[in-house]
Every structure is written in structure tokens, then in C-alpha cells.
Amino acid sequence: MYGTVMIGTLAGSIEDLRLAAKAWDAERQVPGFVSSEALVGDDGTTVINVVKFTDKAAYLALADDPAQDEWWTTKMRPLLAADPQWYDGSWES
């Protein structure tokens, strides 16, 4: 299993982020996507999003997809106060 962790600061509400993620899942139907979960810090603005894929190839296919870049730029990035940090890697059990 492979994936990414995003650490950012909300510009709006977690509900807006949740709705955007739900829409992404319904609209994009990305091959190899397994799951996504968000943790909101006790401060109410820090968000950590964990996204899992079946393998690295599936993740990289999405990362290299121009449609994903457009979605990120127009739908998700505006919900954050600044560019987030990203950490990619393998999930270990």
C-alpha cells in the first residue's frame, strides 16, 4: 500500500473539505484509490489528510494526471490558508 499525507491549515471549515473530498471520490473514481481520512487538530484549523492507494504506480498516475492538478488548483487548494506539506511513502502494518 502506498500513499500520501498532507498537513495544512484550513482557510474555511472542515465541512467544506469533507464535501470536496466526497465530490472528488464520486467524480474522479480514481483507479487504485483505497481510502482517505482527515484529522482536524484541536486548534480547529490544522488538518492532516491521509490518502492510500493500492500501490505506488496508482498514486503516481494520479499525481501526473493534469485533471487532478486542475481539480486540486480549483477545488481543494482554495480551502487551505497556504500550500500544505506533503509526505509520500509506503504504509507499513
Secondary structure, 3 states (H helix, E strand, C coil): CEEEEEEEEECCCHHHHHHHHHHHHHHHCCCCEEEEEEEECCCCCEEEEEEEECCHHHHHHHHCCHHHHHHHHHHHHHHECCCCEEEEEECCC
